[in-house]
Amino acid sequence: MEPSLPEGVSYRDSAAGIRLIDIDHPAFKACISKQGAQVLSFAPSGHGDLLWVSESEPYKKGSAIRGGIPVCWPWFGAYPGSGQLPAHGVVRTQDWDLISVSRKVEGITFVFQLPTAEAFSPYAELKAEGVELQLQVDLGARLKLRLTTVNNSAVPFVFSQALHTYFEVGDIATARVVGLTGVQFDDSLQPKADSPQKAVLDQLAIDREVDRIYYPRAPLTVESIQGRVHIATQGSGSAVVWNPWADKARGLSHFGPEDYLRMLCVETANCGRDSRTLAPGESHSLSVTYSVAPPVAVSGAGKS
């Protein structure tokens, strides 16, 4: 049985069958999809929406939603083995159980749990029996997500993951990722190297396709005409920066040909050289907090 919903929280269904949760609180407005436990919208009071969702998105049950904060688990990118398994894991198209929701003066907290037996049942090659996954979403003046994996099996569990956040940047020409001086990265668009490259400039500007795994040791900030979003993480040693640019955008599902001009993904992750292994009985939490500040003048710094 699902918990009762507090004041300001209500359900509605998309035309194509996805159950959505609308939240209206004095400190923010938000929307979460039960499919994928995916935060689709978060607008703090006095600020526009931090998150971007494609206007081409049909919200079709059983199909991954393009935008918001998809949960990629238990692998990021292509499946690291044989078989025709979906990119970014199997949880984005699964209905999660809402196990608790609580309202306080400062905000509302949701806790979702994935029924992993159902999620993995179509994929015989996946060995995840006894592994549990839970997502806590804290909404208030800031947005915080905590994704927790628990290995209750008798064998080690190897996984990678990401909170695949799509930011609304308004105009990609104004977008910058700040905090990259000296940060190592792997460039997925270049031949693989034994050792990562190193960023020279503090800011990454987006003027072409970018698909990189960074390994930052300090918080990052996304700047654009929409404002500044500060990204503070725990349990993460990697961050993915992605924009498909014009050519690749034309081949993406649920993505308009000019959508790349308004969005930028900066993803809190455990992927690439930061993938994880949990021994039996161990757990790991991946957390991110997004807080907003007014926009600043955008410099002319180039790519690094």
C-alpha positions in Angstrom: 0.0 0.0 0.0 1.3 3.4 -0.9 1.6 6.2 1.7 -1.0 8.9 1.8 0.0 12.1 0.1 0.4 15.3 2.1 -1.0 18.7 1.2 0.3 20.1 -2.1 1.1 16.6 -3.5 -1.1 14.9 -6.1 -1.1 12.2 -8.8 -1.9 12.5 -12.4 -1.4 10.3 -15.4 0.2 11.2 -18.8 -1.9 10.5 -21.9 0.4 7.5 -22.6 0.1 6.0 -19.1 3.0 7.2 -16.9 2.0 8.1 -13.3 3.3 11.5 -12.4 3.5 13.2 -9.0 3.0 17.0 -8.9 4.3 18.9 -5.9 3.3 22.5 -5.0 5.1 23.9 -2.0 5.7 27.5 -0.9 9.5 26.9 -1.4 9.3 25.2 -4.8 7.2 23.5 -7.5 8.3 20.1 -8.8 7.2 16.9 -10.7 8.4 13.3 -10.4 7.6 10.3 -12.5 7.1 7.0 -10.7 8.5 5.4 -13.8 12.2 5.6 -13.1 11.7 7.6 -9.9 12.7 10.4 -12.2 12.6 14.0 -11.1 11.3 15.9 -14.2 10.9 19.4 -12.9 12.2 21.5 -10.0 11.7 25.2 -9.7 12.7 26.9 -6.4 10.5 29.9 -5.5 11.6 33.0 -7.5 13.6 30.9 -10.0 12.9 29.1 -13.3 13.0 25.4 -13.7 16.5 23.9 -13.2 15.7 20.9 -15.3 15.1 20.4 -19.0 12.7 17.9 -20.6 12.3 17.7 -24.4 9.2 19.1 -25.9 9.2 16.0 -28.1 8.8 13.7 -25.0 5.7 11.5 -25.2 5.8 10.3 -21.6 5.1 6.8 -22.9 5.0 3.9 -20.4 7.9 1.5 -20.8 10.0 4.1 -22.8 12.8 6.1 -21.1 11.9 9.8 -20.6 14.3 12.3 -22.3 15.0 14.9 -19.6 14.9 15.6 -15.9 17.1 13.3 -13.8 17.1 9.8 -15.1 18.6 7.1 -12.8 21.3 5.1 -14.7 21.9 1.8 -12.9 23.5 -0.8 -12.6 25.6 0.3 -15.5 26.3 3.6 -17.2 26.4 3.7 -21.0 26.5 0.4 -22.9 26.3 -2.8 -21.0 29.8 -4.0 -20.3 29.3 -7.5 -21.7 27.5 -9.6 -24.2 23.8 -9.4 -25.1 21.4 -6.8 -26.3 20.7 -4.9 -23.1 19.4 -1.3 -22.9 21.9 1.5 -22.5 22.2 3.0 -19.0 20.8 0.0 -17.2 17.3 -1.3 -16.6 15.7 1.0 -14.1 14.7 4.0 -16.2 11.6 2.2 -17.6 10.6 0.5 -14.3 7.9 1.6 -12.0 9.4 2.2 -8.6 7.5 1.8 -5.3 6.9 5.0 -3.3 7.5 3.8 0.2 7.3 7.1 2.1 6.5 10.8 1.7 6.8 13.4 4.5 6.1 17.1 4.5 7.9 19.6 6.7 7.9 23.4 6.8 11.1 23.6 4.7 10.1 20.9 2.1 9.0 17.4 1.2 10.9 14.1 1.2 10.1 11.2 -1.0 11.6 7.7 -0.7 11.4 5.3 -3.7 12.4 1.7 -3.8 13.0 -0.4 -6.9 11.4 -3.9 -7.0 14.7 -5.3 -8.4 13.3 -8.9 -8.9 10.8 -7.5 -11.4 13.4 -5.1 -13.0 15.9 -7.9 -13.7 13.5 -10.8 -14.5 13.6 -10.2 -18.3 17.4 -10.3 -18.4 18.7 -13.8 -17.6 22.3 -12.7 -17.8 22.1 -10.2 -15.0 23.2 -11.5 -11.6 21.7 -9.1 -9.1 19.6 -11.3 -6.8 19.7 -9.8 -3.3 20.8 -6.3 -4.4 18.5 -3.5 -3.3 18.2 0.0 -4.7 16.6 3.0 -3.0 16.3 6.7 -4.0 15.6 9.5 -1.5 14.5 12.9 -3.0 14.6 15.9 -0.7 12.9 19.0 -2.2 13.0 22.5 -0.6 15.0 25.6 -1.4 17.5 23.0 -2.7 17.2 19.7 -4.5 19.0 16.7 -3.1 19.0 13.1 -4.3 20.6 10.1 -2.6 20.8 6.8 -4.5 21.7 3.8 -2.3 22.8 0.4 -3.4 22.8 -2.5 -0.9 24.4 -5.8 -1.7 22.6 -8.5 0.4 23.8 -11.3 -1.9 26.6 -13.7 -1.2 28.9 -12.5 -4.1 30.5 -9.2 -5.0 28.3 -6.8 -7.1 30.1 -4.7 -9.8 28.2 -1.7 -11.0 28.4 1.8 -12.4 25.7 4.5 -12.2 24.7 8.1 -12.8 22.1 10.7 -11.9 21.9 11.8 -15.5 20.8 15.4 -14.9 19.6 17.5 -17.9 19.9 21.2 -17.0 17.8 23.9 -18.7 20.4 26.5 -19.9 18.2 28.6 -22.2 21.0 29.2 -24.7 23.9 26.7 -25.0 26.2 29.6 -26.2 26.0 31.0 -22.7 26.5 27.7 -20.8 29.7 27.0 -18.9 30.8 24.2 -16.5 33.0 25.9 -13.9 35.5 24.3 -11.6 37.6 22.2 -13.9 41.1 23.6 -13.5 43.5 20.6 -13.5 40.7 18.1 -13.4 41.4 14.8 -15.3 39.0 13.5 -17.8 38.4 10.7 -20.3 37.0 11.9 -23.7 34.5 9.4 -25.0 34.7 10.9 -28.5 38.5 10.3 -28.8 40.4 7.0 -28.9 40.8 5.5 -25.5 44.0 6.3 -23.6 45.7 4.5 -20.8 45.7 7.7 -18.7 43.2 10.5 -18.6 43.7 14.0 -20.1 43.8 17.0 -17.9 41.7 20.2 -18.2 43.7 23.4 -18.5 41.0 26.1 -18.3 38.6 26.5 -15.3 35.6 26.7 -17.6 34.2 24.3 -20.2 32.2 26.1 -22.9 30.0 24.1 -25.2 30.4 24.8 -29.0 30.4 21.3 -30.4 29.5 17.7 -29.3 30.9 16.9 -25.9 30.9 13.6 -24.1 33.5 13.4 -21.3 33.9 11.7 -17.9 35.6 14.1 -15.5 37.1 13.1 -12.2 36.7 16.3 -10.0 37.8 16.7 -6.4 35.8 19.8 -5.7 32.2 21.0 -6.5 31.3 22.1 -10.0 28.9 24.9 -11.1 26.8 25.2 -14.2 26.4 28.8 -15.4 24.1 30.1 -18.1 21.6 32.8 -18.7 19.2 30.8 -16.6 21.4 31.3 -13.5 24.0 29.4 -11.6 23.5 25.9 -10.2 26.1 24.7 -7.7 26.6 20.9 -7.6 27.8 19.3 -4.3 28.3 15.6 -4.3 29.1 12.7 -1.9 30.1 9.2 -2.8 31.0 10.3 -6.4 34.4 10.5 -8.0 33.2 11.2 -11.6 31.0 13.6 -13.5 29.8 13.2 -17.0 29.4 16.3 -19.3 27.3 15.7 -22.4 25.7 17.6 -25.2 25.0 15.7 -28.5 25.2 18.8 -30.7 23.4 19.1 -34.1 24.3 16.0 -36.0 23.8 13.5 -33.3 20.6 15.3 -32.1 18.9 14.4 -35.3 19.2 10.7 -34.5 18.1 10.7 -30.9 14.7 9.4 -29.8 12.4 11.9 -28.0 14.7 14.7 -29.0 14.0 17.6 -31.3 16.6 18.7 -33.9 17.3 21.9 -32.0 16.9 20.7 -28.4 20.7 20.6 -28.0 20.6 24.4 -27.9 18.7 24.5 -24.6 20.1 21.6 -22.6 23.4 20.5 -21.0 23.9 17.3 -19.0 26.2 17.4 -16.0 25.8 14.0 -14.3 26.9 12.9 -10.9 28.3 9.5 -11.3 30.3 6.4 -10.4 31.5 5.5 -13.9 34.6 5.0 -16.0 37.6 4.7 -13.7 35.2 5.4 -10.8 33.0 2.3 -11.2 32.4 0.4 -8.0 32.3 -3.1 -6.4 30.3 -3.9 -3.3 31.3 -6.9 -1.2 28.5 -9.0 0.3 26.8 -6.9 3.1 28.2 -3.6 1.8 26.3 -0.5 0.7 27.1 2.6 -1.2 25.3 6.0 -1.5 25.6 8.4 -4.4 24.4 11.9 -3.4 24.0 15.2 -5.1 22.7 18.6 -4.0 21.7 21.3 -6.4 21.4 24.9 -5.2 20.8 28.0 -7.3 22.2 31.5 -7.5 21.5 34.5 -9.8 23.2 34.5 -13.3 26.5 36.2 -13.8 28.1 37.8 -16.9 29.4 35.0 -19.1 33.1 35.2 -20.0 34.5 34.3 -23.3 36.6 31.4 -22.0 37.0 28.6 -24.5 36.9 24.8 -24.3 39.5 22.8 -22.4 
